[in-house]
Each structure stands twice: as C-alpha cells, then as structure tokens.
Amino acid sequence: MIMAFKYQVFLCPRPKDLLLISYNHIDTIRELVKETPVALNQVEEAHRKIIEVYTSLSEGEFQLLRQTLLIFLQDSHIRVSLFMKNKVQNPNGRFVLSTSGPVPHGIEVPGLIRMFDDKGKEVTRSEFPTGGSYTSPIREGSFELHGDRVIRLGLNMYTVNHPEETHTSKAAPVKADDTPNLLAKEELNQLARLMGSMKSESTPKSEPGFRINLFTTDEEEEEEEARTAGGAGEPLFGVINIQAMQDEQFATQLAQIAGQFADEGEQSDNPGSSSNKGDDLLDMMDQL
Amino acid sequence: MYHREKSIQIKNSASSLYNNLSVQRIAPRRLTYFTVVHANVVNMVSASWDGLNYSHRQLQSKEPNVATSTSLIMQAAFCVLPSRDLLVVTSQKGIQMYESDGSIMVYWHALDTPETPTAQAVFARGISAVWQNYICVGVSSGSILVFDIPTKGSNITLSEVLEEHKDPITDLASECSGSQECIADLVSADDVGNICVWKSGEEFQLLNKISGFDMTCSSVKLWKGTVVAGYGTGQIRIYEAVTGILHAEINAHARWIYSLDIAPFSGLLLSAAEDSLVRVWHLTLTPETNSVEVAHLHNECVTDTQICGAKFCDGDGYAFAVTGYDLSEIIRYTQT
C-alpha cells in the first residue's frame, strides 16, 4: 500500500497533479459507494472541501507538500509483484523513470537554446541532444468536481490496459498437489465472515456485494475460463467459491451477546456510591 | 567528456529538497567536504583527495538545550568568508551555524513561529555568504536575514532583515567570480519566480527586481554580473543582473530543475533535474557586445533517479558530484 502511494507521489508529473491523482481516487470511491446515498454525499462534500482548500495553492507550495511526503516515504523499497509485472518497478525496488514520452503540461520539450540581444529580440536558436525522446504534452486534466483527469496515476492498476505489457504470467502446467491446505481454507472462510458484515442500503441492481480476487487479474481469469471451457486443457488451479453475504441469524446473535456485556457494565455502577478502586478493594477484602 | 568515478557512500539517503548537496574544498589538507540532507539530519563526509580516507559525521537540527526537539532540515550549505568558513543548516525551527567541519555549533537563531499554528509552513531556506563578512539566509515569509559574522568567535548578530519577496525564498547566491568590479553581490529567488538583485553593505541596497511568471525558481547563481536561474518548468534563464535583460533561455529539462552550479574559472554551468539528467553547459560572456552565449557540452543520465543536488568539486569544473532522492551515495564524475 505504501509503495503504491510512493509510486504515485514519486512519478507525479507536476506537483499540482497530486490533486488530479487524488481526484482519480475520489472518482473511484464515488463509483464504489454510488448505491449508498449517505456515503455518496459525504464523498461529494469531501471532494468539494478539497477543491476549496487546495485549488489556490501555488506550484511551489505543492512541491513543498510533495517533498514532505517523499521524506516520509523515503527508504521504502518493498517490491510489489504487480509493479514488477507491469515493469514500473525494478528488481532492486526502485521505480522506473522514463526519459521519453510526453512532457507534463506547461513544460516545454527540452532541446532548444534561444539567445536574445539587449532589445529582447531573438538572435539565435540552436538545438542540443537531450539524451531522451520527449514529445509534446497531452491535454491537461480537469480540476473540477467531475471531469476527465487524463492522468493515469491513481486509477485501478489491476484493470488499466498496458499496451507495452507483452504477456500475462502463465503458471507452469505442472500437476500440482491437489489436496487443499485446510488452514488456508479456514483463513479464507474467516475473511469471508469478516467481509460479510457490511450491509448496503438499497439492493443493488448490478451485483450482490463485491468480489475480491486475491491472485489473478480479471483478464487472466477470463482467459482461464475460455481455455478450460473449450476443453483444451485442465484447469491450472481449483477455484473455491466463498459466499460472503451477511448471515442475518449469526449477526443478530452476535448483537445480543454484545448487548449483554453492555448491560452488565451498566448494572455494576451503583448510582450514588463512589465506585473507586479503593472501595472495590475493600469489598474484596471483606469477602475473604 | 566526463566519466563516472567511484561513488561515496553516505549514512542515509538524500531527501527531495532543492540544492541538496554542498561541497567545500580544503586545499591545504587535501580534503573535500560534502553535505547531504536526510529529513532532520545532515550527513557530512570528509573525503581525502587520494580516495583512501573517508570520515562521516551527522548533525541533527536541534535547538540548543532542548533535548527532544528536532525538525525537518531544508538546506545545509558551506559559507566561505575570507576570515573563516562556516556550515549553515536551515530548518523548520531555525538557523544553526557550525564550524565548517561540523564540530561545534557557534550560533543558533530561532525563527518567529506564530502563536497559533497557521496553514502556512514556517522554515528557513536559501543560504549564502556575501562579500567579506555577511551570511544571508532566506525565510518562508519571503524575508532575508542578514547576519554579521566576526572574524572569529560566536558573536554573530542579525544585522538587517530584507523585506522584498512576499513568497518563500528558495535559493540565495553571491557573486562567485571573485571579481571586485561587479556591482551586484547577492541574488535571491522565491517560490513564484521573482528574483531580486542586491548590493551588500551596512544597509543592503535593492538594485533590481526581475519578475517571475508564477513558476518557482528553485536554484539561482550569480557570475560576472549574470544571473543564471533554474525553474520548475525545466527552463534555465540567463539575465543581466542589474538591468534584468534576458540574454538566453534554454528548454533544458523535462521536469523540475533542482540544482544549478557554476565553475567560476571556466564558465561551466551544471544543471540537474527530477528527469534524472545532469547537463553541462558552457557560458561565454562578451562584455563589448553585452551578450551571453550558451553551448551544450555533455549529458549524464542517473538512471531512475530524481536528482536533487549537483555541484562542481573545484573552480574549474574538472569534477562534479550528484545526489538523488532515496540514493545513499554521492555520485562523482571527472573529466576524461
């Protein structure tokens, strides 16, 4: 998680783009809670407040903000498999800094030297080799409540299309040991129980709850399905489906037990008596 | 033109701060000192010229007599005056001055912090020795503090406060050519790109103000009456200090420039940016035609590194050193 944040702050093209990355985050949160009006309103309000506070900051102030964040994130070099697969992180944990591609909005493509006379008229123009291959900037993203942010940082990295990615990881087709690890199953069941405790207010039209995919991307799963459906080969791994819907009976039982603890706590306070530790201790000693 | 030499390892990685490398050459002892800032610590390395001996020291930003206070350091720089050398460290709490080997702190100046904390950050940034006996330090309010430095001892006093900039100071630089003829002694730059040119004295005099274009000027140098300024747009602009005439503009880098340096004897210019590139240029001044020519000489790419400090190690520009964010080494290059 910290590496994803570091990746976004480190590669932020202009300091002001920290806002655009945050707006990408907020846009995605908005999508996730769109079925729950209370949460949606709060997200909108938070977004409005951020716009109000941060829009007036200068580039210099944003850079100071970014520098302070970078100090906090310094020396973390945790390797993240998704980043290494997408070739944005090296095996030594450092992020890849490209010397080619579009320059950020508001920056000129490097390579030009212009010299002027003392009247301000341009006298000579010359070019120098930049050691990279930079191109003109693309359009600027929107800083409004809604709009195309343009920048890709801050979007869901699991679904973003990477044209430069050559092939997805293929597990070696070796017949693996099929006996399920019972401890793993129990842990996954526990995760399902914990996840099943959030209730969304209105019944969603699209999907019941949400899916968590711990290991492969959606594309890889679809490929797998297509492959096994066609009868071409055996599935590389077994799939366990876990139902993480809220168990009504279970939840009400839990609520009752929790209520009993609260009642007992209240009854032990006698109104009027100073229930301090000294008195309790004396009571205990009397009983001996 | 240059090739990479063996790096010097430092105890911590460099933080992402403008001008995050300071170099001082001690010729009589055949040593070079380097300082690199990491959060609330200054890493000092003393390197012998034969490459055999390295000694390390760390300085913390602390108020004297307060055990637990530390704050983030914004910059550390050597100040070379005719009578003595000092190491100045600026932080969010104040300004510390040490003997240049970092052994003793000789002066502490606390910044005025507001009673109720505001949203504006308070810090000192921008350090330069000026003329015979002054050290100037910039502040986040835009003020420049002028300290009078005696030839020895710790009786350092605040001589004047220059109020011209309204935005946080980013960098200060003094005339480095050694020429006595230059009128301008000091140049100051701020977060919105405004540049002020000063003449030192018992009362400093504002000679010129060059307006910015709402883009931070992160690094500035003054050489033979010429201001060389690096901006967050990746551009380098060269102005005549006293008149403000723009001599040249270079679209030098694809990201924010973090450091500039000039080798005064040869006119070599070094620029380094977050785009991972260090570039070497040559400046030629022709006083008769009042013109400046810029030629590009060399590029070095420090792979996958956002560079935050680059300095020549000597007055001819025979060698230079580079630091980068998250890098625990000082990379060195020498001319082939």
Interface residues (C-beta under 8 A of the other chain):
Chain A: F10 P13 R14 P15 S58 E59 G60 E61 Q63 L64 R66 Q67 T68 L70 I71 Q74 D75 H77 N90 R94 F95 V96 L97 T99 V103 P104 G106 I107 E108 V109 P110 G111 L112 I113 R114 M115 F116 D117 D118 G120 V123 F128 P129 T130 G131 G132 Y134
Chain B: N12 S13 S15 S16 L17 H38 A39 L72 A121 D167 P168 T170 D190 D191 V192 D214 M215 T216 G232 T233 G234 Q235 E240 T243 I245 L246 H247 A248 E249 I250 N251 A252 H253 A254 R255 W256 D275 S276 L277 N290 S291 V292 E293 V294 H296 N299 C301 T303 D304 T305 Q306 Y325 D326
